[in-house]
Amino acid sequence: MSIKIKKPAIDIGIVARDIDAMLSFYGEVIGLEFEAAIPMPGGGTMNRFKVGDSVIKVIELDPAAPADAVPGGIRAASGYRYWTITVANLQACVQQATAAGAKIVVPVKVVRPGITIAIIADPDGNWVELLQTD
C-alpha cells in the first residue's frame, strides 16, 4: 500500500520558546498570513500561519516544553534542521528580515543556475530557507 495524499502541501509544527517573538517573526518579518489561534488539548495554543496550501503551526505549550532543540541548523544536529518557502521576491524578503534585526544565516546566493537562496534564523534558532527560481 502507498500513501494517498489528500492535500498538495505539508503542515509543520514548531513548539516556540518565545511565543511573542515567534509570532512577530512569522507574521511581520516573514510576512505570512495569520489564519487562526486554536486552543490545544492538554494546554497551550496553536497559532496557524498560511504558506500556500501549507500551514506553519507555531505552538505555545502550557506548561512549557521541558527542553530546547539544539539550535544551529544543518551542522548542529540530526533531525529536522530547516524548511523551505519558495518565494518570488527573495531580495525584498531578506531586506525586510535584516531591517527587523533577524539573523541572516546564509545571505542571498546562487546555489546552482536558476536557484537562489537565503537562510534566516527565527527567534528560537530554527532555520527558514527562502528559495527563488528564475
Secondary structure, DSSP 8 states (H G I E B T S, - for coil): ------SSS-EEEEE-SSHHHHHHIIIIIS--EEEEEEE-TTSEEEEEEEETTEEEEEEEESS--SS----SGGGT-SS--EEEEE-S-HHHHHHHHHHTT-EEEEEEEEEETTEEEEEEE-TTS-EEEEEEE-
